[in-house]
Each structure stands twice: as structure tokens, then as C-alpha cells.
Amino acid sequence: MTPTGWLVAGLAVVLVAGLPYWLPRAVIALRVRIFAWVGGEEGVRAPGREVPAEEFKKVYGHPAADGRSRGAALSDLFWYWLSPGPEVHQEHLEPGPRYDDVARTTRQILAGLSREQWTELVGRCTRRVLDELHGHARVHQVRLRDLMMPVWAEVYYEVVFREPCPRHVRDLITGNANDVVSALKCTSLRHMDRRARLTEYLRARLANDPPPVPLPSSLTAREQAYYLQGTFFNTAVVQMSEAMAHLLLALATHRPVQDRLVAGEEEPDFLDGVVNETLQHFPLFGVAHRITSGEIPRDGQDPLPAGSVLLFNYPEYQGSGGDVFDPDRWLRPDTRPTAFIPFGVTANRPCPARGFAVLTMRVAAEEVLRGFRLESSVEHTRSLPSRGPCLLVARTGTAAPGSPARSGTRLTAMRLADRWAAVPRSLTQLVLGSYMVWDARRQGLCRNYFAASPGGSATSVTAGR
């Protein structure tokens, strides 16, 4: 082989060997450009040139930043992902009597449990799911998001219906939630048949045995099923499963923090600090868009005009926390980050679970740590398309403890497998994400809904066909 041939071969080897390090990042950058294109030129980024970080909360909380779906190109894409029933999803309803009715019902359902009842419920559901792992094996390799999703499916079913969740219904809920989050992360196309099975179960359940809290009277029977499916068995299950996956993976990849939690009963607030630090580094929301219904005045600048599509970037805004994972900063009032809005802004549709999310995450984490040591060597990113590979090592049992060398071998293999899995996954995300962007624009679910019903009050829509 000629010197040139050897050089080309060497470069090819280097290029292929480095695929896990450069290709996923390149694909992510390309996907960001694609989604920016979907947002269109009208998108006003915050923080950004027009809305700097210091004005983020002020603009986000302004009464005129109240539009949610109508008038934004991104809405077609989010309605596509959240089908069926995105027209009655609490987060995508336009402001007005319908939204007020739905939001009030959600608060009433969630307020039906005291803090003690939330603690008992989450602890019980977590233990039940963890018990399914028990057996002779001392080490379990899991995907944390998959592990946690049945927990929150059971929790929110019981919150809504005030009775334990049957196993077949848990499977319907997790199938629906997993399909939604996989589509959102572009690792899989939508499977509307899986979602429809949960819809039909809910319709039958509501017709024969409705929940104790009356559902919004402004919604039809089908829309009431969509409301429960979208608010509780989609968003709530997905967001809490993601939050717990991030929390447990942070503990697995920061062993001193985990060990301190297990041993430090004298630090009751430290776990809350770990939860907050996790939400600081890995916010559950990416970009929230709002459409202005009027001008938003600015100090020393031109006002933001009515009809502006505001793109609030949570990860960029909270990025001031830096790269160091330091839960202790939350125990010192003078070091707590100010750019921290894990549950949104109070003045603009804050997360309904903000009052007990940290509590319930703490309870679930305590149950996991009570039974297992967490170990992982995978890359921890906000989007978590890998679903959080992790080893759960039982703290008690008859099996002999694994040697440090064996544990190290497992973690090395996990790290290599995770890096190489990111190569085909990132290409899959690029292809499927591009297709879903195109298909969402083609269907125009939000655009057609408001075109057919100028007031946004129609009760029929082809969302999710």
C-alpha cells in the first residue's frame, strides 16, 4: 500500500473510532437547526438578543404572554406529538373559560391528597414496582425511565380514581406515556393504536364509574377522556418518570453524593438539595413557547408586539448553574441559583405539581436507595434518549458481593455500549424527527383546528389521525 493509501486508511480508522464522540453532537446540532426552522423567523428567543436573561422572568410572567397554541408554527408539532386530544390538553388550551375550568379541576384532583397521603402513596407504589425486580440476582441492569414509569402510572391512576391501579391498566398507561415520550425524543414514530387503547379504556371507565372529583363540564365525554389522558397519564407520568430518571442517574454518577445520602441521616435537607441541583442541571422543559396577545413594554427598548412567538429556553436560562454538581449550594441561601424555574413562572401557567413534586421525588428516591446502590457510567444529558442505563446493586441478599474488578468491568462495558448506541440512535432521531416535522406540518392539527373554529371552542377535531 502506498503512503497515501496508509494515510487514508489511518484517517478512516480514526474517523470511525471517533464516531461516538463527534457524530451524535453533529446530529444534535443539525436537529436544533431543523427545529429552529420550524419555529420560523417570528420566534423571539429568550434568553437571546431581544430578550436577555435578566428580562426572562419579567417577559415570561407578563399578562400579555398568555397565548399558547394559536398562531405558532411549533404548535402543529406539539399537537402532533401530544395527540390524541391536544385541543383539550391543559398546557395547550388557549386562555379563557375552558382553560380555567380544566385548570381548576386539575388543582382539585391533586389537592385531594395531603402530604402524608402523597408520601404513603408514592412509597407504596415505588416499593411494589421495585419488588418486581427481586429474585436471586443481586445486580439488575435497568433503564431508569422505564423503571420509574410504572411507579407514576400507578400513582396518578390512584390520584384520579382513588383506588389502586390494576396491572392491565398500568400497562395501558405506560404504553401510552412511553409512546409519547419516545416520539418527543424522536427515537420512535407515533403509534396511535397504543394511545387509542388508553382512550377507549378511559371512555368506558368514565361512563360506568367516574372519578370522585367531577371532570370539567365544558368538555364532552370524549374530551374528558382526552383531558385525563393528556394531563395525568401523559404529561404527569412522563415528566415525573423523566425527573426521577435524572435524579437517580445523577446519584449513580456522583457516588460521593449517593454515599452521603445513605449515611447522612443528620442532613434531612440534603436530598432536597440533590433534587433541586438535578432540576437545575437537567430541566424537564426544553423550550416553552407563548404567543403574545398584546404589546409587552420594555425598558429602554421597543415593545414586543402582539402576535410575537416567544421561545423560552429553560436549559439555556438555567445554564448559569455551571458544570459542577453541587447540592450543597441549596443549603446556603447566599449560593442558591436565581435562574431556577423548574416548574415554570407562577404568573404564566406554572406546573400544577410544583407544590409536591420535590416531596414525591424524595420519597421515591429514598425507597430506591433503601434497597439498592446505584452505579452507572453513561453520559448524562438533558434529553436522556438512552432512558438512563444503570446498575441496581441490592444492598441485602444471600448472593456474595461482586468484586470491585467485576463492577469496574461492567461499568466500562456500559460506557462503551452507551457511546456506540448513540451513533445509530442519533441518526434515527435525525431521520424520524425530520419526518415528524414534515408530517406535523402536513397535517396542521393546530392550524386546521383554529381555522375551522375561530373561537377555539369546537368539540371535534381530527388530531392524531
N, C-alpha and C positions, 0 to 999 in steps of 0.2 A: 504494500500500500504506500502511496506517495505521501510525503509530508503533509500536503494539503488534505489528502484523504484522512490521515490521522487527526488532523486539526478539526476537520468537520465532524468526524466520529466522536472526538472528545467533547466538542461543543454540544453534540446531540445528547451524549450521556449526561452532561451537566444539566442541560435543559430539562431532560426527562426526570432526572433525580430531584430537581428543584421544583417540579410541578406542584407538590402540595404547599409550597411556600409562596409561589407567585401567582398561580392560576386562579385560586379562589378569590384572592384580593382583586385581581384584574376583572374577574367576572362581577364581583360585587360593585366595583366602580362603574362598570357598564350598566348594570341593573339600576343603579342610582340615576344615571343619565336617562334611562328609559322612563323611570317613574317621574323624573323632573319634567320630561316631555309631556307626560300625561297631565301633570299639573298645569301646564300651559304658561304662557307669558304673563298671565294675570296673577299668578301666585306671588304673594308677598311673604318672603321668608323671615321668620323670627326665631332666633336672633339672625340678623343679617344687616345689609347696608341700610335698608329703610327702617327696620325695627331692631335697634341694638339690644344687647342683653339686658341693659339696665331699664329698658322700657317694656320688656317681655310681659311681666305680670300686669302692668298697667293697661296695656293694649288688650291682653287676653281677657282681663276682667271687665273691660268696658261694656256697658249695656248694649252698644250697637254691634258688638261682636257676637251676635246671637243666632245667625243663620247656620244651619247645619248641613243640609244636603242640596237644596235647590240653588242652582247657579254655579256649581263647581264641577269641573270635568272629573275630578277624583271621585265624586260621589258615585258615578256609574260603576267604578271599580270596586268600591267598598260595598255597595249594594249587591254586586255580583258575588263577592266573597261571602257576605253575610246572609244570602238567601237561604231558605225562603222567608218571606215576611219582612224584608228590610224596611218596608214603609211604616212598620209599627215598632221597629227596634227603638228602644228608648233613646239610644245615643244618636239616632238619625232622624227622629221626628223633628219637624220644624217647631219653633216656639208657638204656643197657643194653648187652647183648652185641652186638646188631645194630649199634648206633651205633659201638661200639668196633671191630667188625670192619671196617666201612666206612671209618671214620677212619684206621685202621691201613693199609688198602690205599691210600688216597689219599696218605698220607705216603710209602709205599714207592714209588709211581709217581713222585712228584715228586722224591724223593731219588735217583732213578736217574741224574740228570744232575749233573755237577759244575758249579761256577760258570763254568768255561771252556766247558763244553758248552752251558750256557744262553746264554752270550754269543754263541757261534758260531751257535746255532740261531736266536735272535731276530734277530740281524743278517742272517742269510741270508734268513729269511722276509720281513723288512721290505724288504730290497733287491729281492726278487722281486716283491712287490706294487707297490713304487714304480716298478719298471721298466715296469710295465704302463701307467704314465702317460706314458712317453716318446714323443716324436713331434716334430713341427715346432712345436707350441705351446710358448711359453715360460711362459705363465701358465695354471694349471689351477684351476678353481673346484671345490672338493670339499666334502663333508660329512665332517668328521674322524672321526666314529664309523664311518661307512660305509667310509672308507679303512682304518681300523685293524682292523675286524672280520675281514677275510680273513687278516690277519697272524696274529692269535691263533688263528684256526681251524686254520691250518697248524701253528702252534707246538704246540698242545695235542694235535692228532692225532699228531704225531711223538713227543710226550712219552709218550702212551699206547701207541702201536703200534710205536714205534722205527723208523719208516720214513716217507719223505716223503708228504705228503698229496696224493692225486690231485685234479685240478681239480674233477671232478664231486662228490667227497665234500666238498671245501671249500665248494661251493655249497650242499650239504645242510646243513652245519653253520652257515653264515652265515644261511641261510634260517630255520633253527630259532632261532638266537640273536636275530636281528632281530625275529622274530615275538614272542618272549618279552619283549624289552625294550620294543617298541612297545606291547604290551598293558600292561606295568607302568606306562608313562608315559601310558596312556590315549589315545594318538594313533591306535590301531587296535584292532579287536577281535581275539580269538584266531583263528588259522587252524590248527586241529588237524591238517588234512591235511598241512601243511608239516612239522609236528613228527613226525607218524607216519612220514613217508618216512625221516627220520633214524633213528627207532626200528627200522624194518624193516631198514635197511642194517646197523645195529649188531648186530641179532639174527643176521643171516646171516653177518656177519663173525666174530662170536664163535663161531658154530657151526663154521665152517670154518677159521678162523685166529685163535685167541685171542691177546691181547697177552702179552708176556713175563712181566709181573707177574700172578700168579693173582688173579682177582677174588674178592670175598667169597663164601665157600662157603655162608653163611647165606642168600644170595639165590638165587631161581630164575633160569633163563636169561633170562626176560623182565625180571626185576628187575635183573639185571646190566647189560642194555642201558639200562634207565632210569637206573641209577646213573651210568654213563659219560655219558649224555646230560645228566643234570641237573647233575652235579658239574663235568665238564670242558667239555662242548660247549654248556652253557647258562651257568652261573654264571661259570666261569673266562673264557670268551670274552667274555661281556657285561661283566664287571667290568673286565677289562684293556682292552677297547676303550673303555669309558667313561673309565677313568683316563687313557689316552693322549689321548683327545679333549680332556679338561680340561687336560692338560699342554700340548698343542700350541696350544690356543686361548689359554691364559694367555701363552704365548710370543708368539703373534700379536698379542695386545692389549697387551703390555708390551714394546715394541720395544727399549728400552734393555737389558732383561734378555736378550733374544734376541741382541742385538749383542754383549753382553759374553760370552755363551757361545761365540759363533762365534769371537771374537777372543781369549778368555782361556784359553789352554791352561795358564797358570800357576796356574789355580784349579780343581784337579781335584775339589774337594768342592762347588763352587758349583752344579753341576747337581743333585746330591743335595738341596741346599737348595731348589732350584726345585721338585723333585718333592715334597718334604715340605710346602713352602708351598702348593702346589697341593692336596695332600690335606687340608691344614688348612682352606683356604677352601672346597673342594668335596669333602667326604667322600662316598665312594661309597655308604655306607649312610645311609638316612634314619632310620627308626625300627625298631629291633630289639625284638621282644617275647619275653619269657621268662615262664614260669609257675612260681611258687614251689611246691616240693614240701614245704616246712616253713616254720616261722617264721624270719624274719630279724631278729635283735635290733638295736635302735637305741640309740645313746647319748642318754639323756635323753628318749626318745620311745617311744611304743607300738611294739611289733614289727610288721613287715609280716606279715600272717597267711598261712598256707598257702593256695594257690589264687589268690593275687594275680596279676594280669596286669601285669607291669612293662613299661613302654614307654620304652625308652632312645633318646632323641632325639640322634643324633650331631651334626647341624648346630647345634642349639642349644647342646649341650655344648661344641663346639669353637669357638663363635662368639666366644669371648674373644680370638681372634687379631686381631680388628678388621678394618677395611676396607682397610687398606694392604697391598699385595702386596710383601712384603719378604723375599726369600730369604736375605738376609744374617743374619737373626735366627738361622738354624740353624747359622751358623758361629761363633756366640758362645754358649758354654754358659750364660751368665747371662741370655740373652734368649730361649732356646728355650721355646715354649709348653708348659705342663704338661698342659693339657687337649687331649691329642692321642692319639687311639686309632684310627688309620686302619684297623687290621686287627683291631679288637676288643680284648677284655681276655684276657690269657693264661689266666686261670683259668676262662674260660667260652667254649669253642668259638672260639678265635681263627681267623682266616683261615689256611688251610693254606699260602697263598702268601706269607705275611709275610716269610719268610726270603730271598726272591729277587725280590719284586715291584718294589722300587725299582731293583735291578740291571737287570732286564729292561726297565723303563720307560726307564732311562737309555740302554740300548743302542739301543732303537727310536728315541728322540728324537735321538740322535747321528746315526743313519742319515738321518733326515728332514732335519736341519739341514745335513748334509753336501751334500745335493743341492738344497735349496730354502730360500728365505726365506719366512717365514710372515707373512701380512697378513690382518687381519680387523677389522671394526668392529661386530660383532654384540654383543648383550647376552649376558653370560656368567653363566648361572645354574646352580645345582647339578643340577637335574633335566635340563637340556640337551635339552628336547624338540625343538629345531631340529636336533639332531645335529651342530652345530658348523660352520656355513658358514665357509669360509676360502679364501684365495687361496694357492696354492703357486707361487712365482716361482722358476723354475730359476736356479741360480747360475752355470751354464755353458751354452753353446749358441751357435749361429750367429745366432739372432734378435737384433735390436737391442734394447737395454734400453728398456722403456717409460718415458715421461716421467713426472715427478712429478705433473703435472696429470692425466694419464690414470689413474695409480694412485689419486689422490685422488677422481676421478670414480667409479671402480669401488667404492671403499670407501664413498662417500656413497650410491651406489645400493644397495650391500649392506646398509647400516644401515637405509635406508628400507624395503627389501624385508623385512628381518628383523622390523622393528617391525609392519608391516602383516600379515605372515604369522602373527604371534602372535594376531591377532584371531580369525580363523576356527579356528585351531588350539586356542585356549583354549576356545572354545565346543564344539569337537569333544571335547576332553578332558572337559569337564563332562558332556556327553551320554553318551559311551561309558563314562566312569568310573562314572557313576551306574548305567548298565545293567549293567556287570560286577559292581558291588557287589550289585545285586539278584539277578543270575544266580548269583553265587557263594553267596549266602545260600540261594537256592532249591535249588541242587544239594547244598550242605552236604557237600562232599567229605571234609573232615577229620572233621566231626561224625559222619557216617554210617559212616566207616571205623572209628572207635573204638567206635561203638555196636554194629557188627557183630562187632568183635574187641576185647573189653575189654582184652586184654593188648597190643594193638597189634602182633600178630605175624602177622596174616592175610597171605596171599600174593596175594590177589585183591582188586581194588577198581575201582570204575568211574570213577576220577579221570580227568577230561578227556573225558568222554563228549560 
